[in-house]
């Protein structure tokens, strides 16, 4: 049986793969998108039930299609998945679902790559790795897997009824951790929240959403993070119409805040003595955004409403003035731990020279050091917004342009060619 051949193979049909297909199609580049599950599968089955997008509908979308309904709303996860399915149909994306890519190797002595899949081999001149930034849930090796307590990653959390009766420890205070902790507390659970270093932007300020402020202040387009801030946790929420996260407010409502989770011994978790420092860092990032926004308003002579309450701060709760350094889980009635501790990426199936000494993609704006291999959807691929819906669309356009340029050179017939 002859091997199927294609100019460009895109691996993954989430937001990155759909965006890549649109731009390849516009450029007239023959391509195929392979997805092992369904289009935008992670939005359906890799999120908790009540999740909504962290940005409003007018912002968190592709330029070629609006979400139905109110442009200011925060779209539910299943509606986001439906949006990408509809977008793929709109751009006539050649997506083949239920196909798992198991290996990619460079051809020997000729251009292109040999790709092994669960449905047979394919040869492609280019391969775009659009598998996203959130592939493999990371659970720190703190509490043994066989410990007598329920443990799950935020990827596997769905709703409070999924958990055992009792109190819950949530580790990680980024968007996922803080939203899950808040949902559990509203469901009547006693919640302990382990808070690490984070930024805490205002959800909105002076009549504009946080995403708008990042845009006009040029923060989405930052080409590189501040050193050491590549993976800074952002505490922001679109729940209940969008809310500014306030850890003191959560504590006042009954949540117990603790520092970073460090060790576990005989049923006892121990925490770093950094809770107040972490809260202070988040407060500083919040105020810095307000100051930058005020300066922008003054500089441009805008008549935006004043919002002095944005700087109001509740008194420090007891869990901050007298922070816990350890917690006996059984004594505290904790029966479940949710690890909202992020994701790693798995590129073990890529048998190509496209990685640095640490095993990370070696690339410039997604163009890898291995000619013909491209990455899409990486954190800070070209800018701060690269892992967001609108950001990945712009990165995909750049990659399609680069592939078009290489096709032009490859198709050139020189004066001495025969």
C-alpha positions as CSV (number, residue, x, y, z in Angstrom):
1,X,0.0,0.0,0.0
2,X,1.5,3.4,-1.0
3,X,2.3,5.8,1.9
4,X,0.1,8.9,2.1
5,X,2.0,12.1,1.3
6,X,1.2,15.7,2.3
7,X,3.1,18.9,2.2
8,X,2.4,20.0,5.8
9,X,1.1,17.8,8.6
10,X,-0.4,19.5,11.7
11,X,-0.5,17.5,14.9
12,X,-3.3,18.5,17.1
13,X,-6.8,20.0,16.5
14,X,-7.2,22.3,19.4
15,X,-7.2,26.1,19.1
16,X,-3.6,25.9,17.7
17,X,-4.3,23.3,15.1
18,X,-7.5,25.0,13.8
19,X,-5.7,28.3,13.6
20,X,-2.8,26.7,11.7
21,X,-5.2,25.1,9.2
22,X,-6.9,28.4,8.5
23,X,-3.7,30.1,7.6
24,X,-2.3,27.2,5.6
25,X,-5.5,27.0,3.7
26,X,-5.4,30.7,2.9
27,X,-1.8,30.3,1.7
28,X,-2.8,27.5,-0.6
29,X,-0.6,25.0,1.2
30,X,-1.8,21.4,1.0
31,X,-2.1,20.1,4.6
32,X,-3.7,17.7,6.9
33,X,-4.5,18.0,10.6
34,X,-4.5,14.9,12.8
35,X,-6.2,14.8,16.2
36,X,-6.2,11.7,18.4
37,X,-9.5,12.6,20.1
38,X,-12.1,15.2,19.0
39,X,-11.6,18.8,17.9
40,X,-10.9,20.9,21.0
41,X,-11.1,17.8,23.2
42,X,-9.3,19.3,26.2
43,X,-12.0,22.0,26.5
44,X,-14.6,19.3,26.9
45,X,-12.9,16.7,29.0
46,X,-9.9,18.3,30.5
47,X,-11.7,21.0,32.4
48,X,-14.1,21.1,35.4
49,X,-17.8,21.4,34.8
50,X,-18.3,25.1,35.7
51,X,-15.2,26.5,33.9
52,X,-15.7,29.5,31.7
53,X,-13.1,31.3,29.6
54,X,-10.8,33.7,31.5
55,X,-11.4,36.5,29.0
56,X,-14.7,38.0,27.7
57,X,-16.1,36.7,24.4
58,X,-15.2,39.9,22.4
59,X,-11.5,39.2,23.2
60,X,-11.0,35.4,23.5
61,X,-11.8,34.4,20.0
62,X,-10.4,34.2,16.5
63,X,-10.8,37.3,14.2
64,X,-13.0,35.4,11.7
65,X,-15.9,34.5,14.0
66,X,-17.7,36.0,17.0
67,X,-19.2,34.0,19.8
68,X,-23.0,34.1,19.7
69,X,-24.6,36.1,22.6
70,X,-23.3,38.8,24.8
71,X,-19.8,39.9,23.8
72,X,-19.0,40.8,27.4
73,X,-19.8,37.3,28.8
74,X,-17.3,34.7,29.8
75,X,-18.1,31.7,27.6
76,X,-18.7,28.2,29.1
77,X,-16.1,25.6,28.3
78,X,-18.3,23.4,26.1
79,X,-19.4,26.5,24.1
80,X,-15.7,27.2,23.5
81,X,-15.3,23.7,22.2
82,X,-18.4,24.1,20.0
83,X,-16.9,27.4,18.7
84,X,-13.7,25.7,17.5
85,X,-15.7,22.9,15.8
86,X,-17.8,25.5,14.0
87,X,-14.7,27.5,13.1
88,X,-13.0,24.4,11.6
89,X,-16.1,23.9,9.4
90,X,-16.1,27.6,8.4
91,X,-12.5,27.4,7.2
92,X,-12.9,23.9,5.8
93,X,-10.1,22.6,7.8
94,X,-9.0,19.1,6.7
95,X,-9.1,17.5,10.2
96,X,-8.9,13.8,10.7
97,X,-9.9,12.8,14.2
98,X,-9.2,9.5,16.1
99,X,-5.6,9.4,14.8
100,X,-2.7,9.3,17.2
101,X,0.7,10.4,16.0
102,X,3.3,8.0,17.5
103,X,6.6,9.0,15.9
104,X,8.1,11.5,13.6
105,X,11.6,11.0,12.0
106,X,13.5,12.9,9.4
107,X,13.8,11.1,6.1
108,X,17.3,9.9,5.2
109,X,18.8,11.4,2.1
110,X,15.7,13.3,1.0
111,X,13.5,16.1,2.3
112,X,10.7,15.7,4.7
113,X,9.6,13.4,7.5
114,X,8.3,9.9,8.0
115,X,5.3,10.0,10.4
116,X,3.9,6.9,12.1
117,X,0.3,7.1,13.2
118,X,-2.3,4.7,14.7
119,X,-3.8,4.6,11.2
120,X,-0.7,4.1,9.1
121,X,2.3,6.0,7.9
122,X,2.4,9.4,6.3
123,X,5.2,11.4,4.7
124,X,5.2,15.2,5.1
125,X,7.6,17.9,4.0
126,X,6.7,19.9,7.1
127,X,5.3,19.0,10.5
128,X,3.6,21.6,12.8
129,X,3.5,20.5,16.4
130,X,0.2,22.1,17.6
131,X,-0.3,19.9,20.7
132,X,-0.5,22.9,23.1
133,X,1.1,24.0,26.3
134,X,-1.2,21.9,28.6
135,X,-0.5,18.2,27.8
136,X,0.7,16.3,30.9
137,X,-0.7,17.1,34.4
138,X,2.1,17.7,36.9
139,X,1.7,16.5,40.4
140,X,4.7,17.2,42.6
141,X,6.1,14.1,44.4
142,X,5.1,15.3,47.8
143,X,2.3,13.0,49.0
144,X,2.9,9.3,48.2
145,X,0.3,7.9,45.7
146,X,-0.6,5.2,48.2
147,X,-1.3,7.6,51.0
148,X,-4.7,7.2,52.6
149,X,-6.2,10.3,51.0
150,X,-7.9,11.1,47.7
151,X,-5.6,12.9,45.3
152,X,-6.3,14.3,41.8
153,X,-5.0,17.0,39.5
154,X,-7.2,19.9,38.5
155,X,-7.3,18.3,35.0
156,X,-9.3,15.5,36.5
157,X,-11.5,17.6,38.8
158,X,-15.1,18.0,37.7
159,X,-17.3,19.2,40.6
160,X,-17.6,19.0,44.4
161,X,-19.8,15.9,44.3
162,X,-16.8,14.0,42.8
163,X,-14.9,14.3,46.1
164,X,-15.2,12.4,49.3
165,X,-17.0,14.1,52.1
166,X,-14.8,16.3,54.3
167,X,-12.4,19.2,53.9
168,X,-10.3,19.7,50.9
169,X,-6.7,20.9,50.4
170,X,-6.1,22.8,47.1
171,X,-2.5,23.2,46.2
172,X,-1.9,26.1,43.7
173,X,-3.5,29.5,43.7
174,X,-3.5,30.4,40.0
175,X,-6.6,30.7,38.0
176,X,-7.5,27.0,38.2
177,X,-6.7,26.5,41.9
178,X,-8.4,29.6,43.2
179,X,-11.6,29.0,41.1
180,X,-11.8,25.4,42.3
181,X,-11.2,26.3,45.9
182,X,-13.9,29.0,45.7
183,X,-16.3,26.6,44.1
184,X,-15.7,24.0,46.8
185,X,-16.1,26.6,49.6
186,X,-19.4,27.8,48.1
187,X,-20.5,24.2,48.1
188,X,-20.1,24.1,51.8
189,X,-16.6,22.5,52.0
190,X,-13.9,23.5,54.4
191,X,-11.1,24.5,52.1
192,X,-7.4,25.0,52.7
193,X,-5.6,26.8,49.9
194,X,-1.8,26.6,49.4
195,X,-0.8,30.0,47.9
196,X,2.5,30.3,46.1
197,X,4.0,33.3,44.2
198,X,1.5,34.9,41.9
199,X,0.3,38.0,40.1
200,X,-3.2,39.2,40.9
201,X,-4.5,41.6,38.3
202,X,-7.9,43.4,38.6
203,X,-10.6,41.6,36.6
204,X,-11.7,45.0,35.5
205,X,-10.8,48.6,36.3
206,X,-12.5,51.9,35.5
207,X,-14.9,50.3,33.1
208,X,-12.5,48.1,31.1
209,X,-11.6,44.5,31.5
210,X,-8.1,43.3,32.4
211,X,-7.5,41.9,28.9
212,X,-8.2,45.4,27.4
213,X,-5.7,47.0,29.8
214,X,-3.1,44.4,28.8
215,X,-3.7,45.3,25.2
216,X,-3.5,49.1,25.4
217,X,-0.6,49.0,27.7
218,X,1.3,46.7,25.3
219,X,1.6,43.9,27.8
220,X,0.1,41.1,25.6
221,X,2.9,41.8,23.1
222,X,5.8,41.6,25.4
223,X,8.3,39.5,23.5
224,X,10.0,38.0,26.5
225,X,9.1,37.7,30.2
226,X,11.0,39.4,33.0
227,X,13.8,37.0,33.9
228,X,12.5,34.4,36.3
229,X,8.9,35.2,35.5
230,X,8.4,32.8,32.6
231,X,5.9,30.7,34.5
232,X,4.4,33.3,36.9
233,X,1.0,32.2,38.1
234,X,-1.9,34.5,37.3
235,X,-4.9,34.6,39.7
236,X,-7.8,35.8,37.6
237,X,-11.4,34.5,37.1
238,X,-14.2,34.7,34.7
239,X,-16.7,33.0,37.1
240,X,-20.0,34.7,37.9
241,X,-19.5,37.3,35.2
242,X,-15.8,37.9,36.1
243,X,-14.3,38.7,39.5
244,X,-11.1,40.1,40.9
245,X,-9.4,37.5,43.0
246,X,-8.9,38.7,46.6
247,X,-7.3,36.2,48.9
248,X,-8.2,38.2,52.0
249,X,-11.9,38.1,50.9
250,X,-11.7,34.4,50.4
251,X,-10.2,34.0,53.9
252,X,-12.9,36.3,55.4
253,X,-15.5,33.9,53.8
254,X,-14.0,30.9,55.6
255,X,-11.1,29.7,53.5
256,X,-7.8,28.9,55.2
257,X,-4.7,30.2,53.4
258,X,-1.3,28.5,53.8
259,X,2.1,29.0,52.2
260,X,3.6,26.8,49.5
261,X,3.3,23.0,50.2
262,X,6.7,21.6,50.9
263,X,6.7,18.2,52.5
264,X,4.5,15.4,53.8
265,X,5.3,13.0,56.6
266,X,3.0,10.6,58.4
267,X,-0.1,12.4,57.4
268,X,1.2,15.9,58.1
269,X,1.7,18.5,55.4
270,X,4.3,21.2,56.1
271,X,4.2,24.6,54.4
272,X,6.8,27.3,53.6
273,X,6.9,30.5,55.7
274,X,6.1,32.5,52.6
275,X,2.3,33.1,52.7
276,X,2.5,36.8,53.5
277,X,5.3,37.4,51.0
278,X,3.3,35.7,48.3
279,X,0.2,37.7,49.1
280,X,2.2,40.9,49.2
281,X,3.7,40.2,45.8
282,X,0.2,39.7,44.4
283,X,-0.9,42.9,46.0
284,X,2.0,44.8,44.4
285,X,1.2,43.4,40.9
286,X,-2.4,44.5,41.4
287,X,-1.5,48.0,42.4
288,X,1.1,48.2,39.6
289,X,-1.7,47.5,37.0
290,X,-3.9,50.2,38.6
291,X,-1.1,52.7,38.4
292,X,-0.3,51.9,34.8
293,X,-4.0,52.2,33.9
294,X,-4.3,55.5,35.7
295,X,-1.3,56.9,33.9
296,X,-2.7,55.7,30.5
297,X,-6.0,57.4,31.2
298,X,-4.3,60.7,32.2
299,X,-1.9,60.6,29.3
300,X,-4.7,60.1,26.7
301,X,-7.2,62.4,28.4
302,X,-9.9,59.7,28.8
303,X,-13.0,60.3,30.8
304,X,-13.2,57.0,32.5
305,X,-15.0,56.7,35.9
306,X,-12.9,56.9,39.1
307,X,-12.7,53.6,41.1
308,X,-11.1,54.3,44.4
309,X,-12.5,51.1,45.9
310,X,-10.1,49.1,43.7
311,X,-7.4,50.0,46.2
312,X,-9.4,49.1,49.3
313,X,-7.9,46.2,51.2
314,X,-9.5,44.1,53.9
315,X,-7.6,43.5,57.1
316,X,-5.2,40.6,57.2
317,X,-7.1,37.5,58.3
318,X,-6.0,35.2,61.2
319,X,-4.5,32.7,58.7
320,X,-2.1,35.5,57.6
321,X,-1.3,37.0,61.0
322,X,-0.8,33.6,62.5
323,X,0.0,31.3,59.5
324,X,-0.1,27.5,59.8
325,X,3.3,25.9,59.1
326,X,1.9,22.4,59.2
327,X,-1.4,20.6,59.0
328,X,-2.4,17.1,60.3
329,X,-4.8,16.2,57.5
330,X,-6.7,13.6,59.5
331,X,-7.2,16.0,62.4
332,X,-8.3,18.7,60.1
333,X,-10.8,16.4,58.4
334,X,-9.1,16.7,55.0
335,X,-10.1,13.8,52.8
336,X,-9.0,15.1,49.4
337,X,-6.1,17.0,47.8
338,X,-6.5,18.8,44.5
339,X,-3.2,19.6,42.8
340,X,-3.6,22.7,40.6
341,X,0.1,22.6,39.8
342,X,0.2,23.0,36.1
343,X,1.3,20.9,33.1
344,X,4.3,19.7,31.3
345,X,4.8,18.8,27.6
346,X,5.6,15.4,26.0
347,X,7.6,15.5,22.8
348,X,9.0,12.0,23.1
349,X,7.4,11.0,19.8
350,X,9.4,13.7,18.0
351,X,12.6,11.9,17.0
352,X,14.2,15.0,15.5
353,X,16.9,17.5,16.3
354,X,14.6,20.3,17.5
355,X,15.4,20.4,21.2
356,X,17.9,22.1,23.5
357,X,20.1,20.5,26.1
358,X,17.2,20.6,28.6
359,X,14.8,18.9,26.2
360,X,12.8,22.0,25.4
361,X,11.9,23.1,21.9
362,X,14.7,25.0,20.4
363,X,13.0,27.6,18.2
364,X,12.6,31.2,17.1
365,X,9.0,32.2,17.2
366,X,8.0,28.6,16.6
367,X,10.5,27.9,13.7
368,X,12.7,25.1,15.1
369,X,16.3,24.4,14.6
370,X,15.3,21.3,12.7
371,X,14.2,22.6,9.2
372,X,10.6,21.6,8.5
373,X,9.6,21.3,12.1
374,X,7.4,24.0,13.6
375,X,5.9,24.5,17.1
376,X,2.7,26.3,17.9
377,X,1.0,27.2,21.2
378,X,4.1,27.2,23.3
379,X,4.3,29.6,26.3
380,X,5.9,32.9,25.2
381,X,6.4,31.5,21.7
382,X,6.5,35.0,20.3
383,X,4.8,37.1,23.0
384,X,2.9,36.9,26.3
385,X,-0.3,36.1,24.5
386,X,1.0,33.1,22.6
387,X,-1.0,30.4,24.6
388,X,-4.2,32.4,24.5
389,X,-6.9,32.0,21.8
390,X,-6.2,35.2,19.9
391,X,-2.5,35.0,20.4
392,X,-2.1,31.5,18.9
393,X,-4.0,32.7,15.8
394,X,-1.4,35.4,15.1
395,X,1.5,33.0,15.8
396,X,-0.1,30.5,13.3
397,X,-0.2,33.2,10.6
398,X,3.6,33.8,11.1
399,X,4.3,30.1,10.8
400,X,2.2,29.8,7.6
401,X,4.2,32.7,6.1
402,X,7.5,31.0,7.0
403,X,6.3,27.7,5.4
404,X,5.2,29.6,2.3
405,X,8.6,31.2,2.0
406,X,10.4,27.8,2.2
407,X,8.0,26.4,-0.4
408,X,9.0,29.2,-2.7
409,X,12.6,28.3,-2.4
410,X,12.0,24.6,-2.7
411,X,10.0,25.1,-5.9
412,X,12.5,27.4,-7.6
413,X,13.9,26.1,-10.8
414,X,17.3,27.5,-11.3
415,X,18.9,28.3,-14.7
416,X,21.1,25.2,-14.5
417,X,18.4,22.8,-13.3
418,X,17.5,19.9,-15.6
